[in-house]
Amino acid sequence: MKDILPAHIGIIMDGNGRWAKMRGLPRIEGHRQGEESIMEAVRFCAAKGIRALSLFAFSTENWERPPEEVRFLVNMSRDVLRKRLEEFMELGVRLRHLGRRDRIPEKILAWFDLAAAATAGNRGLNLNINFNYGGRREILDASLRVAEAVRRGELSPDGIDENSLREFFYAPDLPDIDLLIRTAGEMRISNFMLWHRAKAEILVTPVLWPDFGWKELEDALEEYRRRKLDEKSDYHAPERDWS
């Protein structure tokens, strides 16, 4: 069973605010604690040989949150990159920012770009930080790029299919999500990687993100393996007429 692994895991990291509220702490303390769970997930996936991990860090809708929380989350992304870059290199992690660049301060974008350049040659886990990201927006941006390519005569309308559209996504080489995990028990997908999760196994856990660690990830992989084995056992090859 251990050889049945997802190539790409996506995680909607939810429950930081509730974790803090339960302890009488400001919401930002939940996000601060959630950083440790981020690194736990990165280490776990790197050790297991997972090809890609996408983390929903900040959505295009999150700009509407209280200004203090938005400011903390934006700066936290820079602080994580600055503090953890050496470990990413040691783990062989290749880091990329997935999302729109507008509205992100230049000093934050500079750290995303620096981390991407520094880790570009790594051949281990592909770590995608979905920051200022929206699933619908990615599909729209890809469609707009396709329309521009058609206008310039670089692409024929007759040649547009799923594969050609994918070439205009934020990370064209990124495989589809095999396992999508959402913490904190919410039964929503929150506009996260709508195209990539089309055939994903979805696992919703009541565990709040700051409490989500190695054991919970092992349990998630075990559930993924079980489902895949069930699929194989339920499959019956169609009968053929060999006459």
C-alpha positions in Angstrom: 0.0 0.0 0.0 2.8 2.4 0.7 3.6 2.9 -3.0 0.2 4.4 -3.6 1.0 8.1 -3.2 -0.6 11.3 -4.6 1.6 13.2 -7.0 0.1 16.5 -6.0 -1.5 17.4 -2.6 -3.5 20.6 -2.2 -4.3 22.0 1.3 -6.9 24.6 2.2 -5.4 25.7 5.5 -8.4 26.7 7.7 -9.0 27.2 11.4 -6.3 29.6 12.4 -8.8 32.2 13.7 -10.8 29.6 15.6 -7.7 28.1 17.1 -6.7 31.5 18.5 -10.3 32.4 19.7 -10.5 29.1 21.6 -7.4 30.2 23.5 -8.4 33.8 24.0 -5.7 35.0 21.7 -5.8 37.5 18.7 -6.5 35.9 15.3 -2.9 36.7 14.2 -1.6 34.3 16.8 -3.4 31.5 15.1 -1.7 32.4 11.8 1.6 32.6 13.6 1.1 29.1 15.0 0.0 27.9 11.6 3.4 28.5 10.2 4.7 25.5 12.1 2.1 23.3 10.4 3.2 24.7 7.1 6.8 23.6 7.7 5.5 20.2 9.0 3.6 19.6 5.8 6.7 20.7 3.7 9.0 18.3 5.6 6.5 15.5 5.4 5.9 15.8 1.7 9.6 16.2 0.9 10.4 13.1 3.0 7.6 11.0 1.3 8.7 11.9 -2.2 5.5 13.8 -3.0 5.9 15.7 -6.3 3.9 18.8 -5.5 2.3 20.6 -2.6 0.0 23.6 -3.0 -0.9 25.6 0.0 -3.8 28.1 0.0 -2.1 30.9 1.9 -4.1 34.0 0.8 -7.1 34.3 -1.5 -8.1 37.1 -3.8 -11.0 37.6 -1.4 -8.8 37.8 1.7 -8.1 41.5 1.0 -11.5 42.2 2.5 -10.4 40.9 6.0 -9.6 43.4 8.8 -6.6 45.6 7.7 -4.5 44.4 10.7 -5.0 40.8 9.8 -4.3 41.4 6.1 -1.1 43.3 6.9 0.1 40.5 9.2 -0.6 37.8 6.5 1.2 39.7 3.8 4.2 40.3 5.9 4.1 36.8 7.3 4.6 35.4 3.7 7.9 37.4 3.5 9.0 36.4 7.0 8.4 32.7 6.2 10.4 32.9 3.0 13.3 34.8 4.7 13.4 32.5 7.7 12.9 29.2 6.0 14.8 29.6 2.7 17.9 27.8 4.0 15.8 24.8 5.1 14.0 24.8 1.7 17.4 24.5 0.0 18.4 21.7 2.4 15.2 19.8 1.6 15.6 20.3 -2.1 12.3 22.2 -2.3 11.5 24.2 -5.4 9.3 27.1 -4.4 6.9 29.1 -6.6 4.3 31.8 -6.1 0.9 31.0 -7.7 -1.5 33.8 -8.0 -1.8 37.4 -9.3 0.9 39.9 -8.6 -1.3 43.0 -8.4 -2.0 44.3 -4.9 1.0 42.5 -3.4 3.6 45.0 -2.2 6.8 45.1 -4.2 9.0 44.2 -1.2 6.9 41.0 -0.8 7.0 40.2 -4.5 10.8 40.6 -4.3 11.0 37.8 -1.7 8.8 35.5 -3.7 11.0 36.1 -6.8 14.2 35.7 -4.8 13.0 32.4 -3.3 11.8 31.1 -6.7 15.2 32.0 -8.3 17.2 30.5 -5.4 15.3 27.2 -5.4 14.7 26.9 -9.2 17.4 24.2 -9.6 16.1 22.0 -6.8 14.7 18.6 -7.9 12.6 17.7 -4.8 9.2 18.8 -3.7 7.5 21.5 -5.8 6.1 23.9 -3.2 3.4 26.2 -4.5 2.4 29.1 -2.3 -1.1 30.2 -3.5 -1.0 33.9 -2.5 -3.5 36.4 -3.9 -4.9 33.4 -5.7 -8.4 32.6 -7.0 -9.4 29.6 -9.0 -11.8 31.4 -11.2 -9.3 34.2 -11.7 -6.6 31.8 -12.9 -9.0 30.3 -15.5 -10.0 33.8 -16.6 -6.4 35.0 -16.8 -5.5 31.9 -18.9 -8.5 32.6 -21.2 -7.4 36.2 -21.7 -3.9 35.0 -22.6 -5.4 32.6 -25.1 -7.5 35.3 -26.6 -4.4 37.5 -27.0 -2.4 34.7 -28.6 -5.3 34.2 -31.1 -5.4 37.9 -31.8 -1.7 38.0 -32.5 -2.0 35.0 -34.8 0.1 32.7 -32.5 -2.7 30.3 -31.9 -5.6 29.1 -34.0 -9.1 28.9 -32.4 -9.4 25.4 -33.9 -6.3 24.4 -31.9 -7.7 25.3 -28.5 -8.3 22.3 -26.2 -7.7 21.5 -22.6 -4.0 20.9 -23.1 -3.4 24.2 -25.0 -5.4 26.2 -22.4 -3.4 24.6 -19.6 -0.2 26.1 -21.1 -1.5 29.5 -20.1 -2.1 28.7 -16.4 0.2 30.2 -13.7 2.2 26.9 -13.6 1.6 24.9 -16.8 3.8 22.0 -15.7 1.8 21.5 -12.4 0.0 18.1 -12.4 -3.6 17.9 -11.3 -4.3 17.6 -7.6 -4.7 14.0 -6.5 -5.6 14.7 -2.8 -7.3 17.8 -1.6 -7.3 18.4 2.2 -9.3 21.0 4.0 -8.9 21.5 7.7 -11.3 22.8 10.4 -14.3 20.8 9.1 -15.6 23.3 6.5 -17.3 21.6 3.5 -16.2 24.2 1.0 -13.6 24.5 -1.7 -13.3 28.3 -1.5 -12.3 28.9 -5.1 -9.1 26.9 -4.7 -7.5 25.5 -7.9 -10.8 24.7 -9.6 -9.3 23.3 -12.7 -6.6 21.2 -11.0 -8.9 19.6 -8.5 -11.3 18.2 -11.1 -10.6 14.5 -10.2 -9.1 15.0 -6.7 -9.9 12.8 -3.7 -11.3 15.3 -1.1 -10.6 14.9 2.6 -12.2 17.2 5.1 -10.9 16.9 8.7 -12.2 18.7 11.8 -8.6 19.3 13.0 -7.7 23.0 13.0 -4.8 24.0 10.9 -2.4 24.9 13.7 -3.0 21.4 15.2 -2.5 19.6 11.8 0.8 17.8 11.7 2.7 14.7 10.7 0.2 12.2 12.2 -2.7 13.9 10.4 -0.9 13.8 7.1 -0.1 10.1 7.6 -3.8 9.5 8.2 -4.7 11.5 5.1 -2.3 9.4 3.0 -3.7 6.2 4.5 -7.2 7.3 3.6 -6.0 8.1 0.0 -4.5 4.7 -0.3 -7.6 3.0 0.9 -9.8 4.8 -1.6 -7.5 4.0 -4.4 -7.4 0.3 -3.5 -11.2 0.4 -3.2 -11.4 1.8 -6.7 -9.3 -1.0 -8.1 -11.3 -3.7 -6.4 -14.6 -2.2 -7.6 -13.4 -2.0 -11.2 -14.5 -4.8 -13.6 -13.0 -4.9 -17.0 -15.7 -4.9 -19.7 -16.6 -8.2 -21.3 -15.3 -8.6 -24.8 -16.6 -10.8 -27.6 -13.5 -12.7 -28.8 -15.4 -14.7 -31.4 
